Structures are given as structure tokens and as C-alpha cells.
Amino acid sequence: DSTAAFVAPLLPADTAALSPESNPTLGLLRQQVAVSQQQTRVEQLRRLPDLRAGYFQQSIRPEYSRLQVGQVGLALPLLGAGRARVAAARVGEQVAASQLAYASRQLGTQVRTLRQQLRRARAALDYYQQTALPQARLILDTAEKTFRAGDIEYVEYVVNTEPAWQIQGNYLDQVQRYDELVFSLQALAGAGE
């Protein structure tokens, strides 16, 4: 569609909502930390004694008395085996927490870098839109008028319009760079599709 805007819209909500809480990757890592904490808790609970009680009654025929049985049990875990599992679960918890911390720092760095690149790309787009593209249109209009008036030949017309076409091509390259930065920032926020 040639009527669609070339420059991707970047709403203030796209960058304002960008935080560690909104990032889907960090959300997954936070869930992994919670799972590893629960795993540590499960391993700690396995080390506790297990008390069991049960009761049942049964009769083979109605005319005979019923058989009633009660049962009580106490299970004690082995002392050494549980400690190793708890220690391993704690190591897993530390690994998950360090992965989350690393990913958070990495996200912060990516966001700062993208915002700096986005500011520079926006400044370049503003330059093209306010200064360079009007000059390119002026070059094209002047060359067109002089060519139609017969003041220059076709070869001179092509040579004179080449800078204008380069400016427009450079503008489109800059728009592409800007759009890629916008999409990267939106993907970090979890808003990109």
C-alpha cells in the first residue's frame, strides 16, 4: 500500500511501559526462580518425618462380625540423602536468580542502547524531512523545468537529478533503520507482533 506511512509509529506508551515487569523473557525467568524456590521447599519438606494413620473395616458376610483394622506409622528419612537434594535445589535456585539478574542487566543495556540509537535515527529523519527532502524536490523541479525549457540535454538532466535521487534513497534507508529500532523496542516491551 503506497498510502501507508513509511515511518513506524512509536507511541509514548511503547517506551514508557518498557520495564523489567513488562518484558516477557524476564517474566519467564521470574517464574523459573519461583519454581526453583518451590523445589527447594519441597526438598526441605521431604527431610521431615512422615506420620501416617489409617483405618478400615471389612466384613466378609453380614452375619459375621466385622474386621476392623487401625494402622499408625512413622517414616524417618535417611539423614544424608535429603541434605544433598536440598543443597542441589538451593544451587538451582541461585542459578535461576543469577540468570534473572544477568537478563535484567542485559535488558537495561539493550533499552538504553536502543533509545540512544532511536534518538539519533529520529534526528536524522527530522533532518531529511525538514531539510534534505525539500532540497531534493527543489533540485528535481529545477532540473525538470530547465530540461522542458530546452536549456539542458537529457544527459545533463540525469546528472543534475542524481543527487536528489540519492537523497531520497538515503531517506528510505534511514526510515528502514528507524522502523527496525522501533520494532526492536516494541519486542522488548512485549508489544511487538
C-alpha positions as a Markdown table, in Angstrom:
| # | Residue | x | y | z |
|---|---|---|---|---|
| 1 | Asp | 0.0 | 0.0 | 0.0 |
| 2 | Ser | 1.7 | 3.2 | -1.2 |
| 3 | Thr | -0.6 | 5.4 | 1.0 |
| 4 | Ala | 0.6 | 3.9 | 4.3 |
| 5 | Ala | 3.1 | 5.8 | 6.4 |
| 6 | Phe | 6.7 | 4.7 | 5.9 |
| 7 | Val | 7.8 | 5.6 | 9.4 |
| 8 | Ala | 6.6 | 3.2 | 12.1 |
| 9 | Pro | 4.6 | 5.0 | 14.8 |
| 10 | Leu | 6.2 | 5.0 | 18.2 |
| 11 | Leu | 3.7 | 5.9 | 20.9 |
| 12 | Pro | 4.9 | 7.1 | 24.3 |
| 13 | Ala | 3.2 | 4.1 | 25.8 |
| 14 | Asp | 5.5 | 1.8 | 23.9 |
| 15 | Thr | 8.6 | 3.1 | 25.7 |
| 16 | Ala | 7.0 | 4.2 | 29.0 |
| 17 | Ala | 5.7 | 0.7 | 29.6 |
| 18 | Leu | 9.0 | -0.8 | 29.0 |
| 19 | Ser | 10.2 | -2.2 | 32.3 |
| 20 | Pro | 11.5 | -5.4 | 33.7 |
| 21 | Glu | 7.9 | -6.3 | 34.7 |
| 22 | Ser | 6.6 | -6.0 | 31.1 |
| 23 | Asn | 9.4 | -7.9 | 29.4 |
| 24 | Pro | 8.2 | -11.5 | 28.6 |
| 25 | Thr | 11.7 | -13.0 | 28.8 |
| 26 | Leu | 12.2 | -11.6 | 32.3 |
| 27 | Gly | 8.7 | -12.8 | 33.2 |
| 28 | Leu | 9.7 | -16.3 | 32.3 |
| 29 | Leu | 12.9 | -16.1 | 34.3 |
| 30 | Arg | 11.0 | -14.8 | 37.3 |
| 31 | Gln | 8.7 | -17.8 | 37.0 |
| 32 | Gln | 11.8 | -20.1 | 36.9 |
| 33 | Val | 13.1 | -18.5 | 40.1 |
| 34 | Ala | 9.8 | -19.1 | 41.8 |
| 35 | Val | 9.7 | -22.7 | 40.6 |
| 36 | Ser | 13.3 | -23.3 | 41.9 |
| 37 | Gln | 12.3 | -21.8 | 45.2 |
| 38 | Gln | 9.3 | -24.2 | 45.5 |
| 39 | Gln | 11.6 | -27.1 | 44.5 |
| 40 | Thr | 13.9 | -26.2 | 47.4 |
| 41 | Arg | 10.9 | -26.0 | 49.7 |
| 42 | Val | 9.7 | -29.5 | 48.5 |
| 43 | Glu | 13.2 | -31.0 | 49.2 |
| 44 | Gln | 13.2 | -29.4 | 52.7 |
| 45 | Leu | 9.8 | -30.9 | 53.4 |
| 46 | Arg | 11.0 | -34.4 | 52.3 |
| 47 | Arg | 13.5 | -34.3 | 55.1 |
| 48 | Leu | 10.8 | -34.1 | 57.7 |
| 49 | Pro | 9.4 | -37.3 | 59.4 |
| 50 | Asp | 6.2 | -38.6 | 57.8 |
| 51 | Leu | 3.4 | -39.6 | 60.1 |
| 52 | Arg | 0.7 | -41.8 | 58.6 |
| 53 | Ala | -2.5 | -43.1 | 60.1 |
| 54 | Gly | -5.1 | -45.3 | 58.6 |
| 55 | Tyr | -8.3 | -47.1 | 59.5 |
| 56 | Phe | -10.5 | -49.5 | 57.6 |
| 57 | Gln | -13.2 | -52.1 | 58.4 |
| 58 | Gln | -14.4 | -55.0 | 56.3 |
| 59 | Ser | -16.8 | -57.8 | 56.6 |
| 60 | Ile | -16.9 | -60.9 | 54.5 |
| 61 | Arg | -20.5 | -61.9 | 55.3 |
| 62 | Pro | -23.1 | -59.8 | 57.1 |
| 63 | Glu | -23.7 | -62.5 | 59.8 |
| 64 | Tyr | -20.1 | -62.4 | 60.9 |
| 65 | Ser | -18.6 | -59.7 | 62.9 |
| 66 | Arg | -16.7 | -57.0 | 61.1 |
| 67 | Leu | -13.0 | -56.9 | 60.9 |
| 68 | Gln | -11.6 | -53.5 | 62.0 |
| 69 | Val | -8.1 | -52.5 | 61.5 |
| 70 | Gly | -6.2 | -49.4 | 62.5 |
| 71 | Gln | -2.7 | -48.6 | 61.5 |
| 72 | Val | -0.2 | -45.9 | 62.6 |
| 73 | Gly | 3.2 | -45.4 | 61.1 |
| 74 | Leu | 6.2 | -43.1 | 61.3 |
| 75 | Ala | 8.6 | -42.8 | 58.4 |
| 76 | Leu | 12.0 | -41.3 | 59.1 |
| 77 | Pro | 14.1 | -40.2 | 56.1 |
| 78 | Leu | 17.8 | -41.1 | 55.8 |
| 79 | Leu | 19.9 | -38.3 | 57.2 |
| 80 | Gly | 22.5 | -37.8 | 54.4 |
| 81 | Ala | 20.3 | -38.2 | 51.3 |
| 82 | Gly | 18.0 | -35.3 | 52.0 |
| 83 | Arg | 20.8 | -32.8 | 52.6 |
| 84 | Ala | 22.3 | -33.4 | 49.2 |
| 85 | Arg | 18.9 | -32.9 | 47.4 |
| 86 | Val | 18.3 | -29.6 | 49.4 |
| 87 | Ala | 21.8 | -28.4 | 48.6 |
| 88 | Ala | 21.3 | -29.2 | 44.9 |
| 89 | Ala | 17.9 | -27.4 | 44.9 |
| 90 | Arg | 19.5 | -24.3 | 46.5 |
| 91 | Val | 22.2 | -24.3 | 43.8 |
| 92 | Gly | 19.4 | -24.4 | 41.2 |
| 93 | Glu | 17.7 | -21.5 | 42.9 |
| 94 | Gln | 20.9 | -19.5 | 42.9 |
| 95 | Val | 21.5 | -20.3 | 39.2 |
| 96 | Ala | 17.9 | -19.1 | 38.3 |
| 97 | Ala | 18.4 | -15.9 | 40.4 |
| 98 | Ser | 21.7 | -15.1 | 38.7 |
| 99 | Gln | 20.2 | -15.8 | 35.3 |
| 100 | Leu | 17.4 | -13.3 | 36.1 |
| 101 | Ala | 19.8 | -10.7 | 37.4 |
| 102 | Tyr | 22.0 | -11.1 | 34.2 |
| 103 | Ala | 19.0 | -10.9 | 31.9 |
| 104 | Ser | 17.7 | -7.8 | 33.8 |
| 105 | Arg | 21.1 | -6.0 | 33.4 |
| 106 | Gln | 21.2 | -7.1 | 29.7 |
| 107 | Leu | 17.7 | -5.7 | 29.2 |
| 108 | Gly | 18.7 | -2.4 | 30.7 |
| 109 | Thr | 21.7 | -2.1 | 28.5 |
| 110 | Gln | 19.7 | -3.0 | 25.4 |
| 111 | Val | 17.0 | -0.5 | 26.2 |
| 112 | Arg | 19.5 | 2.3 | 26.8 |
| 113 | Thr | 21.3 | 1.5 | 23.6 |
| 114 | Leu | 18.1 | 1.3 | 21.6 |
| 115 | Arg | 16.8 | 4.6 | 23.0 |
| 116 | Gln | 20.1 | 6.3 | 22.1 |
| 117 | Gln | 20.0 | 4.9 | 18.6 |
| 118 | Leu | 16.3 | 5.8 | 18.3 |
| 119 | Arg | 17.1 | 9.4 | 19.2 |
| 120 | Arg | 19.8 | 9.6 | 16.6 |
| 121 | Ala | 17.6 | 8.0 | 14.0 |
| 122 | Arg | 14.8 | 10.3 | 14.8 |
| 123 | Ala | 17.1 | 13.3 | 14.5 |
| 124 | Ala | 18.3 | 12.0 | 11.1 |
| 125 | Leu | 14.7 | 11.6 | 9.9 |
| 126 | Asp | 13.8 | 15.1 | 11.1 |
| 127 | Tyr | 16.8 | 16.4 | 9.1 |
| 128 | Tyr | 15.7 | 14.6 | 6.0 |
| 129 | Gln | 12.0 | 15.6 | 6.3 |
| 130 | Gln | 12.7 | 19.2 | 7.1 |
| 131 | Thr | 15.8 | 20.0 | 5.0 |
| 132 | Ala | 17.1 | 17.3 | 2.7 |
| 133 | Leu | 13.8 | 16.2 | 1.1 |
| 134 | Pro | 12.7 | 19.7 | 0.3 |
| 135 | Gln | 16.1 | 20.4 | -1.3 |
| 136 | Ala | 15.8 | 17.2 | -3.3 |
| 137 | Arg | 12.3 | 18.3 | -4.6 |
| 138 | Leu | 13.8 | 21.7 | -5.5 |
| 139 | Ile | 16.6 | 20.0 | -7.4 |
| 140 | Leu | 14.2 | 17.8 | -9.3 |
| 141 | Asp | 11.8 | 20.7 | -10.0 |
| 142 | Thr | 14.6 | 22.9 | -11.3 |
| 143 | Ala | 16.1 | 20.2 | -13.4 |
| 144 | Glu | 12.6 | 19.4 | -14.8 |
| 145 | Lys | 11.9 | 23.0 | -15.7 |
| 146 | Thr | 15.3 | 23.5 | -17.4 |
| 147 | Phe | 15.0 | 20.3 | -19.3 |
| 148 | Arg | 11.5 | 21.1 | -20.5 |
| 149 | Ala | 12.6 | 24.6 | -21.5 |
| 150 | Gly | 15.4 | 23.1 | -23.5 |
| 151 | Asp | 18.2 | 24.7 | -21.6 |
| 152 | Ile | 19.9 | 21.3 | -20.8 |
| 153 | Glu | 20.2 | 18.0 | -22.6 |
| 154 | Tyr | 18.8 | 14.7 | -21.2 |
| 155 | Val | 22.3 | 13.6 | -20.0 |
| 156 | Glu | 22.7 | 16.8 | -18.0 |
| 157 | Tyr | 19.2 | 16.3 | -16.6 |
| 158 | Val | 20.1 | 12.8 | -15.4 |
| 159 | Val | 23.4 | 14.1 | -13.9 |
| 160 | Asn | 21.7 | 17.0 | -12.2 |
| 161 | Thr | 18.9 | 14.9 | -10.7 |
| 162 | Glu | 21.2 | 12.1 | -9.4 |
| 163 | Pro | 21.9 | 13.9 | -6.0 |
| 164 | Ala | 18.1 | 14.2 | -5.5 |
| 165 | Trp | 17.6 | 10.5 | -6.1 |
| 166 | Gln | 20.4 | 9.7 | -3.7 |
| 167 | Ile | 18.9 | 11.9 | -1.0 |
| 168 | Gln | 15.6 | 10.2 | -1.4 |
| 169 | Gly | 17.2 | 6.7 | -1.3 |
| 170 | Asn | 19.2 | 7.6 | 1.8 |
| 171 | Tyr | 16.0 | 8.9 | 3.4 |
| 172 | Leu | 14.3 | 5.5 | 2.7 |
| 173 | Asp | 17.3 | 3.7 | 4.2 |
| 174 | Gln | 17.1 | 5.9 | 7.3 |
| 175 | Val | 13.3 | 5.1 | 7.6 |
| 176 | Gln | 14.1 | 1.4 | 7.5 |
| 177 | Arg | 16.7 | 1.7 | 10.2 |
| 178 | Tyr | 14.3 | 3.8 | 12.4 |
| 179 | Asp | 11.5 | 1.3 | 11.9 |
| 180 | Glu | 13.8 | -1.6 | 12.8 |
| 181 | Leu | 14.7 | 0.2 | 16.0 |
| 182 | Val | 11.1 | 0.8 | 16.8 |
| 183 | Phe | 10.2 | -2.8 | 16.3 |
| 184 | Ser | 13.1 | -4.0 | 18.4 |
| 185 | Leu | 12.0 | -1.7 | 21.3 |
| 186 | Gln | 8.4 | -2.9 | 21.0 |
| 187 | Ala | 9.6 | -6.5 | 21.0 |
| 188 | Leu | 11.5 | -5.9 | 24.2 |
| 189 | Ala | 8.3 | -4.5 | 25.8 |
| 190 | Gly | 6.3 | -7.5 | 24.6 |
| 191 | Ala | 4.2 | -5.3 | 22.4 |
| 192 | Gly | 5.7 | -6.3 | 19.0 |
| 193 | Glu | 3.9 | -8.8 | 16.8 |
